[in-house]
Amino acid sequence: MGLGNLMGALGGGGNLEQEFSQIASQAGQGGLASALTHAFNSDQTPPFGQMVGNMFNNSNPDQKAGILNRILASVGPQILASGALGSLGGLLGGALHSGQPVTPEQAQQISPEQVQEIAATAQKHNPSIVDQASDFYAKHPTLVQGLGAAALAMMMSHMSKK
């Protein structure tokens, strides 16, 4: 079933989030992670950074710290030291330079727009962050539901082919 057909079928009285929840549950974390990677890399969905920023916005403080720590670890100390992440260094204090993880309290000070920028920078320097973010968010499927109809339909189509 094509993406357009799937969206049309779901739009006909079906609840997209409920349908997604069922398919994601059947696919398991591995299937959801694979579908997220597919959506993150697609030109039919918003850019990776934007999608991560949206999920970050809907995350609790622990989840925010978790994804930030994954993103920061993926870019490595050279990028952190280069200033490529802009004002983030000031917001997170010494955590970036000392190798300490970002705390939930620190993560609360970061805006979704900053995360969008950080994620986009990380993707340029280390494309494997897409897989790492997919693995992280596969553990939090309710956050994934906030990505919008096109992304959800694409992921559902991907999971149903597995």
QUIKA-V399953 format. One record per pair of residues at least 4 apart in sequence whose C-alpha atoms are under 6 Angstrom apart, sorted by the first residue. I is the first residue (numbers start at 1). GAP is how many residues later the second one is. D is the distance in Angstrom with one decimal. If there is no record, write none. Layout:
# QUIKA-V399953
<<I GAP D> <I GAP D>>
This chain:
# QUIKA-V399953
<<7 4 5.9> <7 146 6.0> <10 4 4.9> <16 4 5.9> <20 4 5.9> <21 4 6.0> <24 8 5.9> <27 4 4.7> <29 4 5.9> <29 109 5.3> <32 106 5.5> <33 101 4.8> <33 102 5.1> <33 105 5.0> <35 120 4.8> <35 123 5.7> <36 4 5.9> <36 98 5.4> <37 94 5.9> <37 97 5.6> <40 8 5.0> <45 106 5.9> <49 67 4.2> <49 70 4.8> <49 71 4.7> <50 66 5.1> <52 4 6.0> <53 59 4.6> <53 62 5.3> <53 63 4.6> <55 88 5.7> <56 8 5.8> <57 55 5.4> <59 4 5.6> <59 5 5.8> <61 43 4.7> <62 42 5.1> <64 43 5.7> <65 37 5.7> <65 38 5.7> <65 39 5.0> <65 42 5.2> <69 4 6.0> <75 4 5.9> <75 47 5.5> <77 4 5.9> <89 4 5.9> <94 4 5.7> <95 4 5.8> <95 5 4.7> <115 4 5.9> <122 4 5.7> <123 4 4.6> <123 6 6.0> <129 4 5.9> <134 4 5.9> <149 4 5.9>>
